[in-house]
């Protein structure tokens, strides 16, 4: 037992060294070289990406259900891992939205030149033109601010506004925005008129003073005429 206990940390340290030092900010993921050269991308996140475990459920469901001839709106582009996967899969257009301004250069580099990258926050909680963002310490910790003293402000946009601005017709929606998705289904259902497929990671959320569980949000989507066709943990696929 002692040898196993000693061996596991050694493997972890070795893996961290290989990924963060020998490979630096460039990591191969599913045949693509990704740029992750920033201190806010933590070593353990790089390890997950390197070993194919980062957003693996979402990527698996995209491979299983996303047609290659569809246009896509992605909400929550983050580092561009899922974005680059979608971009290499489809022949239609791809618009990706990310609120954290620190991630935009990495997202754009990893997404590629054919992808439209939008630095904005999907929000339905106010009528203000801008939304405050709190950074936190890593690429995973950016959040819409609630303390009145945000680290940065980015344009507020709704899904309807995004569709109108970029003249998007029929599309599939891929979303992971940490609970911000509930506003779409409660306040902006008309934006989904031409959306026939939703691949979404659901989260518990608070909206308009009410708390919503993951099941509450899933029920809201079904009530809009979608059918749940697949699920892995909290990543859901709905089709209409």
Helices and strands as residue ranges (DSSP letters): H 2-17, I 18-22, E 26-29, E 32-35, H 43-50, H 56-65, E 72-75, H 81-87, E 94-98, G 101-103, H 104-111, E 116-122, E 130-134, E 143-144, E 152-157, H 159-165, E 171-175, H 182-187, G 189-192, E 195-201, E 205-207, E 210-212, H 214-223, E 227-232, E 235-239
